[in-house]
Amino acid sequence: MAKPYWNKGICTEALRLMISHIKETTTIKSLISGHFVDNPASGRVMEKCGFIPTGETVIDASQYQGEGRPIRVLRLEL
């Protein structure tokens, strides 16, 4: 998201809507997500929506600009 739109709650609201849609339209029991460790704001968005850190950190070079960047893993039980 472009910097002028940061800290306006847009990502949090979008994630809440996505979670709601998943609950209403699927039988999925949990979601796993992650954020680059050097981008803690993304982690705060997930935590506001109920995601809990798993304690795991992974590296996934297939992610855009992900080579060598640790990803903090979070989980949400639906």
N, C-alpha and C positions, 0 to 999 in steps of 0.2 A: 504494500500500500504506500502511496506517495506521502512524503513527510507532512505536507499541509493537513493531512487527514488523521495523523497520529493523535492519540489521547482523546478521541471523541467517542469512544465506545462502539465504533462501527464493526470492528473485528469481533468483539465480544458478542454483540447482537447477532451478527451473521453466524457465529458458531452456535449460539443458543438455538437459533432457528433451524440450523442443520441437525442438531441433536434432537430437537423436537420432531422434525420430519422423519428421521431415522426411527425414532420410537414408535411413531404412528403408522409407518408404512412397512416395517420390516420386523423380523424376529431376532435381529442381532442382539446379543447379550452384553457385549462390551466393545469399546473402541480403544484402539491404541494409536497414539500420536507422538510426535516429538518436535523439538525445536533445537536449533543450533545453540550451543551453550553460550556463545557470544551474542545471542539475541534474547535476553531474559524477558523482554516485553511479551514475546509470543508465548512464553511459558506462563506468564501472569494471566494472559487471556484464557488459556486452557484451564488453569487452576480456578479462575472465577467461574468457569462453567462446570466445575466438579471433577476435573481430571486430577488424579493423584500420581505423584512421581513414583516410578517403580524402583528407583535406585540404579537403574541400568543406564549406561551411556554406550552408544555405538558410533561407528564411523561408516558412512555410506557414500562412497565416491560417486555413485550414480545420481545423487541429488545435485541440483544446480549449485555450483560453487561449493560442493560438499567435500571435495578431496582434502583429507586431513582435519576436517572440522568435526568435533564431537557433537553428537546429538543426544540430548536428554530425553528419555522415554517416559511418557505418562500414560495412564490408563483410566478409562471411565466405565464403571459398571452401569449398565442400563437396567 
